[in-house]
Amino acid sequence: MPRTPAAESAEKGTKSSAEIAAATADTATVTTAATATTAAPAPRRRQARGERRISQLLSAAAGVFCRTGYAAASTNAIAREAGVSPGTLYQYFPNKEAIAMELGGQLLQRANEMHGQAFRPENLKRPLPELLDAVLDPVIAFNCENPAFWALMHGTGVPGIAQEHEELHAGLLTRIDAVLRDFCPQAAPHELAHTSNMILGIFKASLDLILAHEGDERAAYIAELKTVLLRYLEPMITTTPAH
């Protein structure tokens, strides 16, 4: 049946509406994609700002913990040190313990990495005096550069930090025991355990003196520590490890 002009017009009108709707949808999709592309960097910028703020707060906390100790430190003091309001601090950390946990966790990770470098296999091939230099120098340097590490590991009482510090302590004993086993192959396991604990005890006691001094005085105490360990260990050494 022939279509009337009115029907043709209506069909054209219908097609025109459908085309307009499709075009509108495409435009909306492009607009939405463009808006999303433009807005995408914003979360990254916010994240970068947040990371810088956290770093700022942790650096301030490290200073406060070193000066006053963990127990006497407060979130208000940390906020003042960071140059921010307490409200800004609470946007990132709910309390002092959370700050200590984050700072302590970061420092413990770095300490573990440093211990791995200090006890590298090539260092353990050296004669005892050189071995002491190779192991002690980076460990002492880390503690001098990060005094908050000592303050947090020995003065917080925060369960999480205490547990991780015990694991670090156990790992150090295992490393020392392995070195002694190479130098003293005839020693009994219990003798190696006693010696390992004595070495770590001597080091920790000496570190208090080292951290309390600077310059020539610090260097003198470092030299004394190495002398004490050398004289303690030399009578026990029966061989130089051959790896």
C-alpha positions in Angstrom: 0.0 0.0 0.0 1.5 3.4 -0.9 2.6 5.4 2.1 1.0 8.7 2.7 3.2 11.8 2.9 2.2 12.0 6.6 3.5 8.5 7.2 6.8 9.2 5.4 7.1 12.4 7.4 6.4 10.5 10.7 9.0 7.8 9.7 11.5 10.5 8.9 10.8 12.1 12.2 11.2 8.8 14.1 14.5 8.1 12.4 15.7 11.6 13.1 14.9 11.2 16.8 16.7 7.9 17.0 19.8 9.4 15.3 19.7 12.3 17.6 19.4 10.0 20.7 22.4 7.9 19.4 24.4 11.0 18.8 23.6 12.4 22.2 24.6 9.1 23.8 27.9 9.1 21.9 28.6 12.7 23.0 27.8 11.8 26.6 30.2 8.9 26.5 33.0 11.0 25.0 32.3 13.7 27.6 32.3 11.3 30.4 35.5 9.7 29.2 37.1 13.1 28.8 36.0 14.1 32.3 37.3 10.8 33.8 40.7 11.3 32.0 40.9 14.8 33.3 39.9 13.9 36.8 42.1 10.7 37.0 45.3 12.5 38.2 43.5 14.0 41.2 43.5 10.9 43.4 47.2 10.4 42.6 47.9 14.0 43.6 45.9 13.5 46.8 47.8 10.3 47.4 51.2 12.0 46.9 50.2 14.8 49.2 49.1 12.2 51.8 52.4 10.3 51.6 54.4 13.5 52.0 52.3 14.5 55.0 52.8 11.0 56.6 56.5 11.3 56.0 56.5 14.7 57.6 54.6 13.4 60.7 56.9 10.4 61.0 60.0 12.6 60.8 58.6 14.9 63.5 57.7 11.9 65.7 61.3 10.6 65.4 62.6 13.8 66.7 60.2 14.0 69.6 60.7 10.3 70.5 64.5 10.9 70.6 64.3 14.0 72.7 61.6 13.0 75.2 61.3 9.3 74.9 58.2 7.5 73.8 56.4 7.6 77.2 56.6 11.4 77.5 55.9 12.1 73.9 52.4 13.3 72.9 50.5 13.7 69.7 50.3 17.5 70.3 54.1 17.7 70.6 54.5 15.7 67.3 52.0 18.0 65.6 53.9 21.1 66.8 57.2 19.5 65.6 55.6 18.9 62.2 54.1 22.4 62.0 50.5 21.1 61.6 47.4 21.1 63.8 46.5 18.1 66.0 43.4 17.7 63.8 45.6 17.3 60.7 47.7 14.6 62.5 44.5 12.7 63.5 43.5 12.5 59.8 46.4 10.1 59.4 47.0 8.5 62.8 44.5 7.9 65.5 47.0 8.0 68.4 50.7 8.0 69.4 50.9 4.2 69.3 49.9 4.1 65.7 52.6 6.6 64.8 55.2 4.5 66.7 54.0 1.3 65.0 54.4 2.9 61.5 57.7 4.5 62.2 59.0 1.4 64.0 57.9 -0.9 61.2 59.7 1.2 58.6 62.9 1.4 60.6 62.8 -2.4 61.3 62.5 -3.1 57.6 65.5 -0.9 56.9 67.4 -2.5 59.7 66.8 -6.0 58.3 68.0 -4.9 54.9 71.1 -3.3 56.4 71.9 -6.5 58.4 71.7 -8.4 55.2 74.2 -6.1 53.6 76.5 -6.2 56.6 76.6 -10.0 56.7 77.2 -10.5 53.0 79.1 -13.8 52.2 82.1 -11.8 50.9 82.4 -10.0 54.2 82.5 -13.3 56.1 85.6 -14.5 54.2 87.7 -11.7 55.7 90.1 -12.0 58.6 88.6 -11.2 62.0 89.7 -7.5 62.3 88.4 -6.8 58.8 85.2 -8.7 59.4 84.5 -6.6 62.5 84.9 -3.5 60.4 82.7 -4.8 57.6 79.9 -5.9 60.0 80.0 -3.2 62.7 80.5 -0.1 60.6 77.1 -0.2 58.7 75.2 -1.3 61.8 76.6 1.5 63.9 76.1 4.0 61.1 72.4 3.0 60.8 71.8 3.5 64.5 73.6 6.9 64.5 71.6 8.1 61.5 68.4 6.8 62.9 68.5 7.4 66.7 64.7 7.0 66.9 65.3 3.3 66.1 67.1 2.8 69.4 64.5 4.9 71.3 61.6 2.9 69.8 63.1 -0.5 70.2 64.0 -0.1 73.8 61.5 2.3 75.3 58.0 2.0 73.8 56.4 -1.2 75.2 54.2 -1.3 72.2 53.4 -5.0 71.6 53.8 -5.0 67.9 57.2 -3.2 68.0 58.4 -5.4 70.8 57.6 -8.6 68.9 59.3 -7.4 65.7 62.3 -6.3 67.7 62.6 -9.7 69.3 62.5 -11.2 65.8 65.3 -8.9 64.7 67.3 -9.8 67.8 66.8 -13.5 67.0 67.9 -13.0 63.4 71.0 -11.2 64.5 71.9 -14.0 66.9 71.4 -16.5 64.1 73.8 -14.5 61.8 76.4 -14.2 64.5 76.2 -17.9 65.3 76.7 -18.8 61.7 79.8 -16.6 61.5 81.2 -18.1 64.7 80.6 -21.7 63.4 82.9 -21.0 60.5 85.6 -19.4 62.6 85.3 -22.0 65.5 84.3 -25.3 63.9 85.3 -27.3 67.0 83.0 -25.3 69.4 79.9 -27.0 70.8 76.5 -25.5 69.9 75.9 -24.3 73.5 79.3 -22.5 73.5 78.5 -20.8 70.2 75.1 -19.7 71.7 76.8 -18.2 74.8 79.4 -16.4 72.7 76.7 -15.0 70.3 74.7 -13.6 73.2 77.8 -12.1 74.7 78.8 -10.4 71.4 75.3 -8.9 71.0 75.2 -7.9 74.7 78.6 -6.1 74.4 77.5 -4.4 71.2 74.2 -3.1 72.7 75.9 -1.8 75.8 78.5 -0.1 73.7 75.9 1.4 71.4 74.5 3.4 74.3 77.9 5.1 74.7 78.4 5.6 71.0 75.0 7.2 70.5 75.6 9.5 73.5 78.7 11.1 71.9 79.6 12.7 68.7 82.7 13.4 66.6 86.1 12.2 68.0 84.5 10.8 71.2 82.1 8.7 69.2 84.9 7.4 67.0 86.9 6.6 70.1 84.1 4.5 71.6 83.6 2.7 68.2 87.3 1.8 68.2 87.1 0.6 71.8 84.1 -1.7 70.9 86.1 -3.3 68.1 89.1 -3.8 70.4 87.0 -5.4 73.0 85.4 -7.8 70.5 88.7 -8.6 68.9 90.4 -9.5 72.1 87.4 -11.4 73.3 87.2 -13.5 70.1 90.8 -14.0 69.1 91.5 -16.7 71.6 88.6 -18.7 70.3 89.4 -18.5 66.6 91.0 -21.7 65.3 90.7 -21.0 61.6 89.9 -18.4 59.0 86.8 -19.4 57.0 87.6 -20.6 53.4 84.5 -20.2 51.3 
